Amino acid sequence: MEETHKWFTQLMEEKGITVSPRQLEQFDTYHRLLAEWNERMNLTGITERDAVYEKHFYDSISLSFFVNINEAGSLADIGSGAGFPSIPLKICFPHLKVVIVDSLNKRIQFLSHLVEQLGLTDVECVHGRAEDLARLPKHRDQYDIVTARAVARLNVLNEFCLPFVRKHGTFAAMKGAQSGEEVREAAVSLRELKGKIRAEHDFKLPFEQSERHIVLIEKLDSTPKKYPRKAGTPIKQPII
C-alpha cells in the first residue's frame, strides 16, 4: 500500500495536485469497495491495487491536466459505471457539485453506498437513461463540465452528453487511442447539437503506456428542442 501511495502521490504532485492523507484514505476505501462489490456484480475487469490506481484513478483525474477543474462548479458524469471519472475527480476537487447518471440501478446502488462510505457531499447518483434525464429542466443546459469515459462513439456521445452542458460549458469525451475517423464522423452531430471541438489531447498512462485521448468540446448554444431523441435512438440511428 505504501508503495502505491508513494508513486500515486508523486505523479499527482508532478501535475500540481496535492493528495492529503484523508484523500489517500478515500482512494483506499474506494479500491476496497470496488473489489468487494465486484465479486457480486460486474463493475470492472481491473481490481488489482496498482492497476486500479493507474487505469481508473489516475486515468480519471487526467481530465484535470487539460481542464481547469478549480474554475468549474458542477460536473455531470454520463454512463459512469463504477464512478469514473467523477468520483476520483470529486475526491481531488471537493468543491465540485457532481451528478452521476447511469442506466443500471445496481450500479447506482453501488455508487450511492460508495459516496456515503467516502463521506462525500454534493454528489447525486441518478438512475435513468441520459436521453430521458436530459429532457428535464433540472439537468438540461445546466453543467459546467460533462464527461463520459469509454461509453460510445463520439457521434452518439454528443447526443447523450451535450444536452447536459450549459452554454459555453465543456463536454469532455475521454477515449482510448485517438481515432480521426471517429472525430470526422461526429461533425454533423456537433453541428446539430451546437458543439465545437476546442482541443484534443493525447497522453499515455505512466506505467502501462496505453494511449488515452481527450476531446474537449465547447457548447455554443442551448440544445435544440428535438434533442436528445427518445431513449435508444441515438445508438440505433446515430446522427451522421
C-alpha positions in Angstrom: 0.0 0.0 0.0 2.8 2.4 0.9 4.5 1.9 -2.5 1.2 2.6 -4.3 0.6 5.7 -2.3 4.2 6.9 -3.0 4.1 6.7 -6.8 0.5 7.9 -7.0 1.2 11.0 -4.8 4.3 11.7 -6.7 2.6 11.5 -10.1 -0.2 13.8 -8.8 2.3 16.3 -7.4 4.0 16.4 -10.9 0.6 17.7 -12.2 0.2 20.2 -9.4 -2.3 18.2 -7.3 -1.6 17.6 -3.6 -3.2 14.5 -2.3 -3.8 14.7 1.5 -3.7 11.7 3.9 -7.5 11.9 4.1 -7.8 11.7 0.3 -5.4 8.7 0.2 -7.7 7.1 2.7 -10.7 7.8 0.5 -8.9 6.2 -2.5 -8.1 3.1 -0.5 -11.7 2.8 0.6 -12.8 3.2 -3.0 -10.4 0.4 -4.1 -11.6 -1.9 -1.3 -15.3 -1.4 -2.0 -14.8 -1.7 -5.8 -13.1 -5.1 -5.2 -15.8 -6.3 -2.7 -18.8 -5.3 -4.8 -17.1 -6.6 -8.0 -17.4 -10.1 -6.6 -21.2 -9.7 -6.7 -21.7 -7.6 -9.8 -19.6 -6.8 -12.8 -18.2 -3.3 -12.2 -14.7 -3.6 -13.7 -12.2 -6.2 -15.1 -9.5 -4.4 -13.1 -9.2 -5.0 -9.3 -5.5 -5.3 -8.6 -4.5 -2.3 -6.4 -1.8 -0.7 -8.6 -3.8 -1.3 -11.8 -6.9 0.4 -10.2 -4.8 3.4 -9.1 -3.3 3.8 -12.6 -6.1 2.7 -15.0 -9.0 4.0 -13.0 -7.9 6.7 -10.5 -5.0 8.4 -12.4 -6.9 8.0 -15.7 -10.0 9.7 -14.3 -8.0 12.6 -12.7 -6.2 13.1 -16.0 -9.1 15.3 -17.2 -7.8 17.9 -14.7 -4.5 18.0 -16.6 -6.3 19.6 -19.5 -9.3 21.4 -18.0 -9.2 23.8 -15.1 -11.4 22.0 -12.6 -10.9 24.7 -10.0 -12.9 27.1 -12.2 -15.8 24.6 -12.6 -18.7 24.5 -10.1 -20.6 21.5 -11.5 -19.8 18.2 -13.3 -22.2 15.6 -14.7 -20.8 12.1 -15.5 -22.9 10.2 -18.1 -22.7 6.4 -18.0 -20.4 6.5 -15.1 -20.2 2.7 -14.4 -18.2 2.3 -11.2 -17.8 6.1 -10.8 -15.2 7.0 -13.3 -14.1 9.7 -13.9 -16.4 11.7 -11.5 -15.6 10.1 -8.1 -11.8 10.4 -8.3 -12.2 14.0 -9.5 -14.5 14.7 -6.6 -12.0 13.3 -4.1 -9.3 15.6 -5.5 -11.5 18.6 -6.1 -14.0 18.5 -3.2 -15.7 21.8 -4.2 -17.3 20.2 -7.3 -21.1 19.6 -7.3 -21.4 16.2 -9.0 -24.2 14.4 -10.7 -23.7 10.8 -11.8 -26.0 9.2 -14.3 -26.2 5.5 -15.0 -29.0 3.4 -16.6 -28.3 0.3 -14.4 -29.8 0.6 -10.9 -27.4 -1.9 -9.4 -24.5 0.4 -10.3 -26.4 3.4 -8.8 -26.8 1.4 -5.6 -23.0 0.7 -5.5 -22.3 4.4 -6.2 -24.7 5.6 -3.5 -23.0 3.3 -1.0 -19.6 4.4 -2.2 -20.4 8.1 -1.8 -21.7 7.5 1.7 -18.7 5.5 2.8 -16.3 8.1 1.3 -18.1 10.9 3.2 -18.6 12.9 0.0 -21.2 15.7 -0.1 -22.8 17.4 -3.1 -22.9 14.1 -5.1 -26.2 13.0 -6.6 -26.5 9.5 -8.1 -29.3 9.3 -10.6 -30.8 6.2 -12.2 -32.0 6.7 -15.7 -31.3 7.0 -19.4 -29.3 10.0 -20.4 -31.8 10.7 -23.2 -34.7 10.9 -20.7 -32.9 12.9 -18.0 -31.5 15.5 -20.4 -35.2 16.5 -21.1 -35.7 17.5 -17.5 -35.2 21.3 -16.8 -33.2 20.4 -13.7 -30.4 18.8 -15.9 -30.8 20.4 -19.4 -28.2 23.0 -20.3 -27.0 23.1 -16.7 -23.5 21.8 -16.1 -20.1 23.5 -16.4 -18.4 20.2 -17.4 -20.0 17.0 -18.6 -17.9 13.8 -19.0 -18.2 10.4 -20.5 -15.4 7.8 -20.3 -15.3 4.9 -22.8 -19.1 4.9 -23.3 -19.8 5.0 -27.1 -18.6 6.6 -30.3 -18.3 10.4 -30.4 -21.3 11.0 -32.7 -23.5 9.1 -30.2 -21.9 10.6 -27.1 -22.6 14.1 -28.4 -26.3 13.4 -28.2 -26.0 11.7 -24.8 -23.9 14.5 -23.2 -24.1 17.9 -24.9 -27.8 18.4 -23.8 -26.5 18.4 -20.2 -23.8 21.1 -20.8 -24.5 24.8 -20.1 -23.9 27.3 -22.9 -20.2 27.8 -23.2 -19.6 24.9 -20.9 -17.4 21.9 -21.8 -18.1 18.3 -22.8 -15.0 16.2 -22.3 -15.1 12.8 -24.1 -12.5 10.5 -22.6 -11.4 7.9 -25.1 -8.8 5.2 -25.7 -6.5 5.7 -28.7 -7.2 8.6 -31.0 -9.5 8.0 -33.9 -9.5 10.7 -36.6 -12.3 8.8 -38.3 -14.5 8.9 -35.2 -13.9 12.7 -34.8 -14.7 13.3 -38.5 -18.0 11.2 -38.4 -19.0 13.4 -35.4 -19.0 16.6 -37.4 -22.8 16.5 -38.2 -23.8 15.7 -34.7 -21.6 18.5 -33.4 -23.3 21.0 -35.7 -26.8 19.7 -34.8 -26.1 19.8 -31.0 -24.3 23.2 -31.0 -20.9 21.9 -30.2 -17.4 22.8 -31.4 -14.2 20.9 -30.8 -11.9 23.2 -28.9 -8.9 20.9 -28.3 -7.8 17.3 -28.5 -5.2 15.9 -26.1 -3.2 12.6 -26.2 -1.2 11.1 -23.5 -0.1 7.7 -22.2 -0.7 6.1 -18.8 2.5 6.3 -16.8 3.4 2.6 -16.4 1.2 0.6 -18.8 1.8 3.2 -21.5 -1.7 2.6 -23.1 -2.9 5.6 -25.1 -5.6 8.0 -24.0 -7.3 10.7 -26.0 -9.5 13.5 -24.6 -11.7 15.6 -26.9 -12.8 18.9 -25.4 -16.0 20.3 -26.9 -17.5 23.7 -26.2 -21.3 24.1 -26.2 -22.0 27.2 -28.3 -25.8 27.5 -27.6 -28.8 25.8 -25.9 -29.8 22.4 -27.0 -32.3 22.4 -29.9 -35.8 21.1 -28.8 -35.7 17.9 -30.8 -32.6 16.6 -29.0 -31.9 14.2 -27.4 -34.2 11.8 -29.3 -36.0 9.1 -27.4 -34.1 6.5 -25.4 -32.3 4.0 -27.6 -32.5 6.0 -30.8 -29.0 7.7 -30.7 -27.3 4.3 -30.5 -29.5 2.7 -33.2 -29.6 5.7 -35.5 -26.5 8.0 -34.8 -26.6 11.5 -36.3 -24.3 11.2 -39.4 
